[in-house]
């Protein structure tokens, strides 16, 4: 029980999770403003503006840099980890989403002609992020960390 108490008092962990969840919450409001409808699925979905993954790792690296020092090994590790996560979000996951979109189009075009394609299940297309979505998520995470670590 004492270990759990120390985990929930870990400021860097809490700030990073705040950045992630608040970025995910922003997706809901951006969707509401952009499409004029409430889409509660945006609270748990991957992809979209801003990248919650980028906010998380950006906040983590920034919090480590602010508390442990910009020259610390911990900052170097979290910074490289953030780069890998953001590269994956814009590269591999974005490409997988584009492939899913093409496969869904193929299935739709053959659905009427092939009896075993009469399924409504579609591949998830919104998996990754555009570079702008990643940069906005990164900026959000940095902003949350600077605000939380230096001000509070």
C-alpha contacts under 8 A as a table, 3 or more apart, distances in Angstrom:
res1	aa1	res2	aa2	distance
1	X	4	X	5.22
1	X	5	X	6.49
2	X	5	X	5.06
2	X	6	X	6.46
3	X	6	X	5.20
3	X	7	X	6.32
4	X	7	X	5.05
4	X	8	X	6.33
5	X	8	X	5.37
5	X	9	X	6.40
6	X	9	X	5.18
6	X	10	X	6.38
7	X	10	X	5.26
8	X	14	X	7.31
9	X	14	X	7.62
10	X	13	X	5.43
10	X	14	X	6.26
11	X	14	X	5.11
11	X	15	X	6.03
12	X	15	X	5.22
12	X	16	X	6.10
12	X	60	X	6.68
12	X	63	X	5.93
12	X	64	X	7.18
13	X	16	X	5.22
13	X	17	X	6.16
13	X	60	X	7.46
14	X	17	X	5.14
14	X	18	X	6.03
15	X	18	X	4.97
15	X	19	X	6.24
15	X	59	X	7.15
15	X	60	X	7.76
15	X	63	X	7.77
15	X	144	X	7.30
15	X	145	X	6.27
15	X	148	X	6.77
15	X	149	X	7.98
16	X	19	X	5.12
16	X	20	X	6.29
16	X	55	X	7.69
16	X	56	X	5.16
16	X	57	X	7.28
16	X	59	X	5.13
16	X	60	X	5.29
16	X	63	X	7.84
16	X	141	X	7.37
16	X	145	X	7.33
17	X	20	X	4.98
17	X	21	X	6.03
17	X	56	X	6.41
18	X	21	X	5.32
18	X	22	X	5.81
18	X	144	X	7.85
19	X	22	X	5.31
19	X	23	X	6.02
19	X	52	X	7.53
19	X	55	X	5.63
19	X	56	X	5.72
19	X	59	X	6.48
19	X	140	X	7.02
19	X	141	X	5.21
19	X	144	X	5.94
19	X	145	X	7.62
20	X	23	X	5.25
20	X	24	X	6.26
20	X	52	X	4.80
20	X	53	X	6.52
20	X	54	X	7.97
20	X	55	X	5.41
20	X	56	X	4.68
20	X	141	X	7.38
21	X	24	X	4.95
21	X	25	X	6.11
21	X	52	X	7.03
22	X	25	X	4.85
22	X	26	X	6.15
22	X	52	X	8.00
23	X	26	X	4.97
23	X	27	X	6.66
23	X	50	X	6.15
23	X	51	X	6.93
23	X	52	X	5.09
23	X	55	X	6.68
23	X	137	X	6.89
23	X	140	X	7.21
24	X	27	X	5.32
24	X	28	X	7.24
24	X	42	X	7.56
24	X	43	X	5.74
24	X	44	X	7.31
24	X	50	X	7.40
24	X	51	X	7.60
24	X	52	X	5.49
25	X	28	X	5.38
25	X	29	X	6.95
25	X	43	X	5.83
26	X	29	X	5.18
26	X	30	X	6.04
26	X	49	X	7.85
26	X	50	X	7.27
27	X	30	X	5.09
27	X	31	X	5.98
27	X	42	X	6.03
27	X	43	X	6.76
27	X	48	X	6.87
27	X	49	X	5.82
27	X	50	X	6.50
28	X	31	X	5.18
28	X	32	X	6.13
28	X	38	X	7.28
28	X	39	X	6.54
28	X	40	X	6.72
28	X	42	X	5.40
28	X	43	X	5.91
29	X	32	X	4.83
29	X	33	X	6.12
30	X	33	X	5.18
30	X	34	X	5.87
30	X	49	X	7.49
31	X	34	X	5.07
31	X	35	X	5.67
31	X	36	X	7.28
31	X	37	X	7.22
31	X	38	X	7.21
31	X	39	X	6.92
31	X	42	X	7.59
32	X	35	X	5.58
32	X	36	X	4.84
32	X	37	X	4.99
32	X	38	X	5.32
32	X	39	X	7.10
33	X	36	X	5.27
33	X	37	X	7.62
39	X	42	X	5.78
39	X	43	X	7.97
40	X	43	X	5.60
40	X	44	X	7.82
41	X	44	X	5.67
41	X	45	X	6.01
42	X	45	X	5.04
42	X	46	X	7.89
46	X	126	X	6.69
46	X	127	X	5.62
46	X	128	X	7.11
47	X	51	X	6.58
47	X	126	X	5.39
47	X	127	X	5.07
47	X	128	X	4.93
47	X	129	X	5.37
48	X	51	X	6.46
48	X	126	X	7.37
48	X	128	X	7.71
48	X	129	X	6.27
48	X	133	X	6.82
49	X	129	X	7.80
49	X	133	X	5.06
49	X	136	X	7.63
49	X	137	X	7.60
50	X	55	X	8.00
50	X	133	X	4.84
50	X	134	X	6.57
50	X	136	X	5.66
50	X	137	X	4.76
51	X	54	X	5.27
51	X	55	X	6.32
51	X	129	X	6.82
51	X	133	X	5.53
51	X	134	X	5.17
51	X	135	X	7.99
51	X	136	X	7.12
51	X	137	X	4.57
51	X	138	X	7.60
52	X	55	X	4.91
52	X	56	X	6.11
52	X	137	X	5.98
53	X	56	X	5.09
53	X	57	X	6.33
53	X	85	X	7.33
53	X	86	X	7.53
53	X	137	X	7.44
54	X	57	X	5.34
54	X	58	X	5.69
54	X	82	X	7.15
54	X	85	X	7.17
54	X	86	X	5.90
54	X	134	X	5.77
54	X	135	X	7.59
54	X	137	X	5.02
54	X	138	X	4.92
54	X	141	X	7.17
55	X	58	X	5.13
55	X	59	X	5.84
55	X	137	X	4.47
55	X	138	X	4.75
55	X	139	X	7.14
55	X	140	X	5.76
55	X	141	X	3.93
55	X	142	X	7.31
56	X	59	X	5.25
56	X	60	X	6.10
56	X	138	X	7.90
56	X	141	X	6.08
57	X	60	X	4.87
57	X	61	X	6.11
57	X	78	X	7.37
57	X	79	X	7.95
57	X	81	X	7.42
57	X	82	X	4.95
57	X	85	X	7.58
57	X	138	X	7.67
57	X	141	X	7.44
58	X	61	X	5.31
58	X	62	X	6.07
58	X	79	X	7.78
58	X	82	X	6.23
58	X	137	X	7.87
58	X	138	X	5.07
58	X	139	X	7.52
58	X	141	X	5.06
58	X	142	X	5.69
59	X	62	X	5.08
59	X	63	X	5.87
59	X	138	X	7.50
59	X	140	X	7.99
59	X	141	X	4.20
59	X	142	X	5.03
59	X	143	X	7.83
59	X	144	X	6.85
59	X	145	X	5.32
60	X	63	X	5.22
60	X	64	X	6.18
60	X	78	X	6.85
60	X	141	X	7.89
60	X	145	X	7.80
61	X	64	X	5.17
61	X	65	X	6.09
61	X	75	X	5.88
61	X	78	X	4.98
61	X	79	X	5.33
61	X	82	X	7.16
62	X	65	X	4.98
62	X	66	X	6.08
62	X	75	X	7.84
62	X	141	X	7.99
62	X	142	X	5.89
62	X	145	X	6.25
62	X	146	X	7.37
63	X	66	X	5.13
63	X	67	X	6.10
63	X	145	X	5.59
63	X	146	X	7.35
63	X	149	X	6.79
64	X	67	X	5.24
64	X	68	X	5.41
64	X	69	X	7.00
64	X	70	X	7.86
64	X	74	X	6.74
64	X	75	X	5.50
64	X	78	X	7.68
65	X	68	X	5.54
65	X	69	X	4.72
65	X	70	X	4.54
65	X	71	X	7.76
65	X	72	X	7.45
65	X	74	X	7.97
65	X	75	X	5.28
66	X	69	X	5.70
66	X	70	X	6.94
66	X	146	X	7.83
66	X	149	X	7.36
67	X	149	X	7.89
68	X	72	X	6.23
68	X	74	X	7.35
68	X	75	X	7.33
69	X	72	X	5.36
69	X	75	X	7.17
70	X	75	X	6.09
70	X	76	X	7.95
71	X	75	X	6.96
71	X	76	X	7.48
72	X	75	X	5.34
72	X	76	X	6.54
73	X	76	X	5.04
73	X	77	X	6.19
74	X	77	X	5.17
74	X	78	X	6.21
75	X	78	X	5.21
75	X	79	X	5.86
76	X	79	X	5.13
76	X	80	X	6.20
77	X	80	X	5.34
77	X	81	X	6.12
78	X	81	X	4.87
78	X	82	X	6.02
79	X	82	X	5.07
79	X	83	X	6.35
80	X	83	X	5.06
80	X	84	X	6.35
81	X	84	X	5.21
81	X	85	X	6.29
82	X	85	X	5.16
82	X	86	X	6.10
83	X	86	X	5.23
83	X	87	X	5.96
84	X	87	X	5.13
84	X	88	X	6.07
85	X	88	X	5.13
85	X	89	X	6.23
86	X	89	X	5.00
86	X	90	X	6.35
86	X	134	X	6.54
87	X	90	X	5.35
87	X	91	X	5.69
87	X	92	X	7.74
88	X	91	X	5.11
88	X	92	X	5.15
88	X	93	X	6.13
89	X	92	X	6.47
89	X	93	X	5.27
89	X	94	X	6.40
89	X	128	X	4.95
89	X	129	X	5.61
89	X	134	X	7.57
90	X	93	X	6.41
90	X	94	X	5.35
90	X	128	X	5.84
90	X	129	X	5.07
90	X	130	X	5.67
90	X	131	X	6.02
90	X	134	X	7.32
91	X	94	X	5.39
91	X	95	X	6.11
91	X	128	X	7.65
92	X	95	X	5.20
92	X	96	X	6.20
92	X	128	X	7.63
93	X	96	X	5.00
93	X	97	X	6.20
93	X	127	X	5.53
93	X	128	X	4.42
93	X	129	X	7.55
94	X	97	X	5.14
94	X	98	X	6.40
94	X	126	X	7.81
94	X	127	X	6.11
94	X	128	X	4.01
94	X	129	X	5.88
94	X	130	X	7.37
95	X	98	X	5.10
95	X	99	X	6.24
95	X	128	X	7.61
96	X	99	X	5.06
96	X	100	X	6.17
96	X	125	X	7.76
96	X	127	X	7.08
96	X	128	X	7.77
97	X	100	X	5.03
97	X	101	X	6.26
97	X	124	X	6.95
97	X	125	X	4.37
97	X	126	X	5.56
97	X	127	X	5.17
97	X	128	X	6.50
98	X	101	X	5.05
98	X	102	X	6.40
98	X	125	X	6.57
99	X	102	X	5.16
99	X	103	X	6.15
99	X	125	X	7.89
100	X	103	X	5.05
100	X	104	X	6.03
100	X	123	X	5.58
100	X	124	X	6.46
100	X	125	X	5.29
101	X	104	X	5.15
101	X	105	X	6.31
101	X	123	X	7.46
101	X	124	X	7.86
101	X	125	X	5.40
102	X	105	X	5.07
102	X	106	X	6.26
103	X	106	X	5.01
103	X	107	X	6.14
103	X	123	X	7.79
104	X	107	X	5.09
104	X	108	X	6.08
104	X	122	X	6.26
104	X	123	X	6.50
105	X	108	X	5.03
105	X	109	X	6.19
106	X	109	X	5.15
106	X	110	X	6.32
107	X	110	X	5.24
107	X	111	X	5.66
107	X	117	X	6.93
108	X	111	X	5.12
108	X	112	X	7.90
109	X	112	X	7.34
110	X	113	X	5.40
110	X	114	X	6.14
110	X	117	X	7.40
111	X	114	X	5.67
111	X	115	X	7.19
111	X	117	X	5.09
111	X	118	X	5.86
112	X	115	X	7.14
112	X	117	X	7.82
112	X	118	X	7.49
114	X	117	X	5.77
114	X	118	X	7.63
115	X	118	X	5.93
116	X	119	X	7.50
124	X	127	X	6.89
129	X	132	X	7.88
129	X	133	X	5.78
129	X	134	X	6.29
130	X	133	X	5.24
130	X	134	X	6.45
131	X	134	X	5.10
131	X	135	X	6.14
132	X	135	X	5.06
132	X	136	X	6.08
133	X	136	X	5.20
133	X	137	X	6.14
134	X	137	X	5.06
134	X	138	X	6.07
135	X	138	X	4.95
135	X	139	X	6.06
136	X	139	X	5.03
136	X	140	X	6.06
137	X	140	X	5.01
137	X	141	X	6.18
138	X	141	X	5.13
138	X	142	X	6.18
139	X	142	X	5.13
139	X	143	X	6.03
140	X	143	X	5.11
140	X	144	X	6.12
141	X	144	X	5.19
141	X	145	X	6.20
142	X	145	X	5.20
142	X	146	X	6.13
143	X	146	X	5.26
143	X	147	X	6.05
144	X	147	X	5.19
144	X	148	X	5.94
145	X	148	X	5.08
145	X	149	X	5.65
145	X	150	X	7.92
146	X	149	X	5.43
146	X	150	X	5.62
146	X	151	X	7.48
147	X	150	X	5.73
147	X	151	X	5.37
147	X	152	X	7.15
148	X	151	X	5.67
148	X	152	X	5.21
149	X	152	X	5.94
